Amino acid sequence: MDEESQVSERTATDLVRYALACHASGKPIKRENLKTHVLGNTPTRNTRPLLDRANELLTHNFGLRMVPLPSHEKILTNNAKAQPAATKWVLQSTLPNDARQRLELAQTEDQQAILGFATTVLSLVFVSNMSVSVDQLVLYVRKLGPPQCIAAPADTREATSYASDAQMESAAREAIGYLTRQGYLDKVKLGASGGGEHGAETQATQATQATQLPTDDRHDEGMMYTWGPKARVEFQPLDMARFIAATTGQECTDEFIKTIGRAYGSNITASQ
């Protein structure tokens, strides 16, 4: 192996280490951070071979792969050809379900609570044709009761039974904000011509129209929540149908999957 190839192999290995570190901390792998944490002074004009080699190492050694997080605009338009190159990635398992479950990393109680809460919230959006109004989502989260670890700072938490309506509202919105920052939810503005994701407008349009709204309603009027980029990578429609069946105590039959598919807005197949 010549010197250039050795440098490329070391850089790919460094990328694997960085990707695993991001995965362990629950953070996306950002293109803008690759130079700081991986490339350093290594000259490279094209990162594609580096990404491809890192994926080969991840798949062979860890049963993982880097997958791009869809951009906000791609979520809204569903048009991959019009989108720029990926700027963020997350790791996704390449192992079969049974093997993946056996090899799951141990999670803290807080991590388990957050994942269960996030999955439940996403399931509610899922069966609402993938879009829920801000007020409706706040109501859902209030009823669910967000985990205390994300509802408020530790020194200001209060028992739910003693919380006022204002405190419960604040806790619900904070929890929704947390899921949005984590990439599980995405807040979009509906166009006048349609509902659901297909009528949504880009964030640039949102910013323009927001200045035309009354101050008190500027952030929520006409806004909807849909799945964010992280949710679209980590949760598949069939898996979500199985989760809903399990949490509602029903058998995940073909007929049940068809019913969930109608609520989701698209047929759910085994390939999904």
Salt bridges, closest charged atoms under 4 A:
GLU9 OE2 - ARG53 NH2 2.73
ASP14 OD1 - ARG17 NH1 2.92
ASP52 OD1 - ARG48 NH1 3.28
GLU56 OE1 - ARG53 NH1 2.90
ASP165 OD1 - ARG142 NH2 3.35
GLU169 OE1 - ARG142 NH1 3.32
GLU169 OE2 - ARG173 NE 3.08
GLU174 OE2 - ARG181 NH2 3.24
ASP186 OD2 - HIS72 ND1 2.67
GLU197 OE2 - ARG232 NH2 2.14
ASP220 OD2 - ARG173 NH1 3.09
ASP220 OD1 - LYS187 NZ 3.04
ASP239 OD1 - ARG242 NH1 3.61
